[in-house]
Amino acid sequence: MRYAHEVGKVRAAEQALMARLPDGALMQRAAAGLAAVCARLLESVYGADVILLVGGGDNGGDALYAGARLARRGARVRAVPAGTRVHEGGLAALRAAGGRVLPAGEAEGPIRTADLIIDGLTGIGGTGRLREPHATLARQATGSTGIVVACDVPSGVDAGTGRVEGPAVRADVTVTFGTHKPGLLIDPGAACCGVVELVDIGLGPDLPDPDVVAAWPEDVQPPEPGPESDKYRRGVVGILAGGDAFTGAAVLCAGGAVRGGAGMVRFASVRHPVELVRQRFPEAVTTVIESRPDALDRVGRVQAWVVGPGLGTGKDAEVLVEAALGTDLPVLVDADGLTVVARRRDLLRRPAPTVLTPHAGELSRLIGADREAIEARRLEHVRRAAAELPVTVLLKGSTTLVAEEDRPVRVNPTGTPRLATAGTGDVLSGLIGALLAGGMSALDAAASGAYLHGLAGRLAAAGTGGDGAEAPIGAYDVVEALPEAFRAVW
């Protein structure tokens, strides 16, 4: 896992470590790591043209000391102070190594043509919009033809949340120190980071448990059938989805479950979606049901329920949602089902695991928050929802977040903007339902499902061209790419 800690906890760990180290030693560790990454990025350090964008905080000092190290190896290094306050020791070291200072008003051309730019304008404590001349320097760095390396966090990105208000440096590489920060993993900040390189500066013993985690492929461990597996041991998932008005959601949700590893899919709905699911997935066991409190009795034994996609939001849908949530089984609620529970939050007070998979608009109805506020502070609101409801919440979006009360928030690192198309959420619901039926916990099923779904989206969009270019996809393309996504993590 990649572990991320809130800014206050990072600061506390730094203070504890610095109390045991000689003065300035921690900054020298950070500068050495930063310089080493920059040296690897350059074809040759000797003769390279390096620009340092220097603010008044510790990241400015890190950049100056790293620049001094590069200058001693023959690079042409020039520092551009963003104000009158500059780290004196770092500036003295740079000058002693042969580096020079360039006024901000004369920096546009040199920034544009530099081989490498180190962004040390702000640090992990920076919030809100960049002021001038920081904002102008950030725009100039982003427009450079050289490699842009951010020091700890790209300037203009809120290290705690990933929020970006106005101009921000768009780095090719971000060198972060000691631990990841949440804003490096959550969009829109994550999109500004490029490749994130973590430099160990010794904070580990002083850091508490992480606040946010993001999986590597080896951390995703969906249930894998063994030699003695049968369809019941692999998990039977029941799906209540679709209606006369929305039939596609039923097919896509069932597809996510079938290709998501379920030992059996039991699908129940009104007649027309049942017919369509039977035609597309003959392996699914289908049942035509009416909207009655005892409707689930006709479906047969299952180990988890998925309820909501295309179900409608009226009284008939409410009866089925209430029936599913009235069981003692894990239940995933999505789409129309979320609209039902937004007006019937009492249904969520149950001892069995519950997973909700809203986008920002659906979450706004569930917790009574403004949609724009949710989009701006996704981490804050997904934590609030998990605590208030209380359930496992998967908040869909450019960065999918999965939260449970008193647990680190899971950040999904896979996906592609091509997934922003109708029906892909229905596929995700069926996939997570299959993982729940297979015995995964709610948190692991939601996080692993998001990872595999995002990976399948990438595989579907990339196709077989091999050139990295993506093409538009439909939701059923994601269904068909799921087996390859599973193979990639097994």
N, C-alpha and C positions, 0 to 999 in steps of 0.2 A: 504494500500500500504506500501511496504518497501521503504523508502526514502534514497537515497545516494547522497552525496555531494562531489565535487572535493576537493582534498587535500588542496589547497590554501584557500578555503572557510572554511574548518574545522579549519585550523590554525588561520584564522582571528577570528572565533567565540571563539576559545580557548583563544586567547589574550584578547578579549573583556571581557570574563567571568573572567579570572584571575585578570584583573584590579579591579574587584569588590570583590574579595575574599582574605582572608589571604594567605600569601605566603605558597605554597605547598598544599593548600586545594584541588585543582583540581586533583593533582596526588593521594592524599589520597582517593578521591572519586573513581577514576579508580581502584586503588589497592583493595579497599574494595569490589567493584563489581567483580573483577577478583578472589579474594580469595573466595568469596561466591559461585561462579560457580564451582571452583575447589573443594571446600568442598562437594558440592552436587554430584560431580562425583566420589568421593572416598567412598569406603565402610565404612571406618572409618578414620578420620583425624589423630587421635592418633596412632602413630606408623607407619604412612604411609611414604614411601621413596619418597621424592620430589626433583627433580633436576631443577634448574633455569638456563637457557641459557641466559646470560646477555650481551647485547651490551652497547655502551656508550651513547645512547640516552634516551629519556623519557620512552620508552617502557621497557628499562632495569631497570629504576627506578620503574616503575609500578610492574614489576616482583619481584624485591627485596622487596618492601613494602608488596606485597601480600604474598611472602614467609615468611616474618616476622610474619604476621598474622597467617599463618598455623603453623609455628614453635611454637608460643605461645599456640596453641591448641594441641601440642604434636607431630607434624610431625617432621621427620628427614629431614631437608632441607639443601641442598648444592647448592651453586651458582658456576657456571662455567663462569668466565669472558672471553669474546672473544677478549679482548685487555687490554691495561693498563688503559684506560679511563673507569671508572665506576661511577655511581651516588653515591656520597659519603654519602648523607643522607640515601639512601636506604640500602647501604651496612652496615652502622653503625646500622640501625634498625634491620637488619637481624642478625648481630652478637650479639646485645643486647638480641635478642629473643632466642639465642642458635644455630643459623645457622652457617654454616662453608663455607669456600671458597675452591674449588677444581680446580686445574690447568687444562686447556683444554687438555694437553697431557695425563692426567690421567683419563679422563672423559668417555672414550668409554664404559668400562664395567659398571660403575654406570648408565650411560644413558640407556644402553640396558636393565637393570634389574629394573629400577625405576618403581614405581607405577604410577607416574605422572610427566610429563615434561612440564614446562612452557617456551614457546619460547618468549623471549624478546630480540632477537638478533638485529632486525632492527625495524623501525617504519614505519609510513605511508609516510615518505619522502624518503624511500629507493627505488632506481631505479637501473636497470641493474643487472649484475651478482653479486652474493655474492662473496666477497673476502675471503681469508683464514684468520683465522680459521673458519670463519662463515660458509663457504660452507661445510666443514667437519662436523661441529656440526649439521648443518641442515640434512645432510645425516644420521648421527648417530641417531638423534631424530626420523627420519622417520622409521628407522629400529628397534626402541624400541618396547618392548612388553607392555609398559605402555600406559597410556592415554596421548595424546599430546594435549596441550592447547596453542593456539597461542594468543598472546597479541596484540589486535587491528587488525593485519593482519599477515598471515604466512610469515616468513622471506623468501625472494626470490620472493615474489609476488609484483608486482607494484600495489599499492593501487588505483591508478588513472585509470588504464586501464585493469588490470587483466593479464598483460603480465608476462611471466616467462622465464627468460633467464638463463638456467643452473639449479643447484640444488636449491630446495626449500623445506621448511618444509611442510609435509603433515599432517595437524592437524586433530584430531578427533572433536575438538570444537574450534571455534574462538570466543573470547570475544572481541567485538568491542565497542568503547566508543562514546557516543553522537549521532552518526548517522552511517549508513552504508557508506562504501566507494565503488565506482563503481567496483573496482577490486575484491571485495568479491562476486559480482554477475555475473561476466563475465568470462567465461573460457579463458585460462586454469587456471587462478587464483582461480576461484570459486571451481574447483575440488580439490584444496588444502585446502579448509577451513573447511570441515566437516560441522557440525551443527554450525550456526552462532547465537551467543547470543548477543543481544544489551543491553548494560548497559547505563542507563540514568545518565549523569553526569551534566545535567543542561544546555546544549548547545542550546536547542530549541529556546529560544527567540533571540539568536544571529545568527541563521542560516538563509540564504536566501532560496528561492525556490529551490527544489532539482534539480539536474542535471540528475539523473537516478532514475527510479522507477521500482519496481517489484511487481506484483499482488499477493495478497492472493486469495484463492478461492472465497471469498465473493465480491471481486472487479470485478470479471468476471460476467457480467450481459447481456447475450445474450437476444435478444427479446423473450418474452414469450407470447404465444397467450392467449387472454382473451376470455370471454364467447361470445363476438360478433365478433370474428375474422373470416375472410374468407381467401381464398387463395390469394386474391389480397392485403388485408391488411397485411398479413404476409410477402409479398414481392415476386416479380417475378424476377428471375435472368435469364439473357440470357447468353449462353455459346457458344463461337466460338472456337472450338478445334478439334483436330484430322485431319487426312488426310489419303490418301491411304497407306502411309508408316508407320504412327504412329496412331494406332487405340486404343491402351490401354489407352493412356493419356486421350482420350475422355471419356471413360467409367469411369475412376477413378475420373476425374474432375466432371462429372455429379453426381457420387456417393457422393462426398464430399458435393455437393449442396443439393441433395435430403435428405441426413442424417444430413445436417447442418441446417435444419429448414426452408428452403425456402417454401413459399406457393405454388410455381410452378416453375418448371425448364423448360425453353425453350432452347432446344439444336439444334444448326444448324451447318451443315458441309456437306462434300460430302457424297455420298450415303453409302459407307460401314461403316464408323463410326456411321452414323445415325442408320443403321440397328442394330449394336451391342448395342448401347445405348438403343434403343427401346426394344431389347430382355432382357437386364439386368434390366432396369428401365422403365417398361411400363407406370409409372405415368408421365414420362417426355414427354413434347410436342416437337416433333421433326420435323425439316424442312430440306429438301435437298436444298442447295443453291449453286450458282456459285460465283466465286470471281469477284464481280462487286461492284462499289461504292454504288449502291442502294440495295445491298443484304439484309441489315438489315430490309428493309421495309417489306420483306416477313415473317419475324420471328414473328412479333406481338409485343404488348406493353410489355416492361420490365422496371424494376426500377434500374437495375445495369447490367453491362456487365463484363464477364470474357473472356479474349481473349489470345490465345497463346499456351496452352499445345498441343504439337504434331501437330501444325498447319503448320510447315515448315517455311522456312526463305526467300523464293523467292518472286517474284513480286505478286503472287496471295495472299500470306499471308500478304504482306504489304498493299494491297488494303483493306483487312478485318480489320487489325489493325487500319489503318487510318480511316475507317468508324466508328469503335467503339469509337475511341478517338475524332471523330468529333461530337459526340452527346453531349448533356448537362447532361448526366447521370454519376454517379460514374462508373469508369472502373478499373478493376484489370488486369494488364499485367504480364504474367509469361512466362517462358521457351522460346519457339521460338519467342514469341512476344517481349521479351526483346532484342533479337538479332536484330529484326527489328527497335525498337526504339533507339538502340545504334547507328544506322546509320541515323536515322530520329528523332533526339532529338527535332526537331521543333514540332513534334506531341504532345509533353508533355506540350506545352504552351497553356493551356486551363483553363477556370475558374472552371470547375467541378472537384470533387475529383478524384485523380488518385493514385492507389496503385501499386507499383512495388515490386516483390518478388524474388529478385536475390539471388543466392549463390555468393561466392567470385569471381569466374571466370566470371560470368555474370556482376557483379558490376564493375569488372576491365575494361570491354569493355564499360560500360556506362559512366564511369568518367575518363577513361584513366589512371588508376592507376595499379601498379603491384599487381598481385594476392597475392604474398607472403606478401607484405606490408599490404594489406587489412587484411589478416589472422592475422598478428602480431598486428595490431592496428584497430580492428574492430569498436570500439566506435568512433574513430576519422573519419574513412572513411564513416560510415553510416551517421554521422552528415554532412559531406561534401556533400554527395550525396543528402540528403534531402534539403540542401540549394541551391545546384547548379542546380538541375534539373527543378524546385522545386516540389517535390511530396512527398507522404508518402512512405518511403522505409522500407521494411521488409527484413533484411539481414539474410538469413538462415545460419545455422551452428550449432556447438556444443552448443553455446548460441545464440539464435535468438534475434536480436535487431530490434526494430521498431522506426523509427525516423521521425519527422516532424520539419520543421524549427521553431526555437524559442520555442520549447516544450521539456520537459524532455524526454529523450530516455526511451522507455519501454524495459525492459529486461524480456524475457520469462523464468520462472523458471521450466517449465515442460519439458518433453521429455525423450528420451532414445537413446543410440547409435543404438538401433535396428531400429530406423527410417531412418538410413542411408542406404536406399535401394530404387531401382528405383520405381518411381510412387507416392511416398508419397507426394512429392511437388505438384503433380496434385490434390491430395485429398485436400491439404491445400488451393489451389486456389479456388476450388469449394466451400469449407466451408466459406472462407472469402467473396466470392461473395454473398453467401446466407445472410450473416450478413449485408453486404452493402445494399442489396435489402430490408432487414428488417428494414432499417432506421438508423443503427448505423453509426457514423462518420467514416471516413477512418482510423483514428488512433485507435479508439476503436475496429473497426471490425478487423483490422490487429492484434492487440494485443490479443484480445479475441480469434480470430481464432487460433493464434499460441498456446495459452494456451490450448484450447480444443483439438487441434491436438496433442500436446505433451502428454496430459493426455490420449487421446485415444491410442496413441502408447504404453504408459506404461501399460494400461489395456489389450491391445491385447497381449503384450509380456508376461505379468504375467499370463494370462489365469486364470484358476480356481484352480490352485495348492495350493495357500495359503501359500507357503513357501518362497515367495519373489524371487524365481529364475525366470529368463527371458528366453524365447525361441525365435528363429528367427521368424520374421513375414514378411508378404508381404504387399503391399500397400492396397490391398482390406481388409485385416484384420483391418486396421485403419478405413476404411469406416464403417465396421460393429461394431466397438467399439465406434463410435461417440455418439450414443444415451446414453450409460452408462456415457460417459464423461459429457454430458449435465446434466444428473441426478445428477452428483456429485457437480455441481455448483449451481443448482436451489434449 
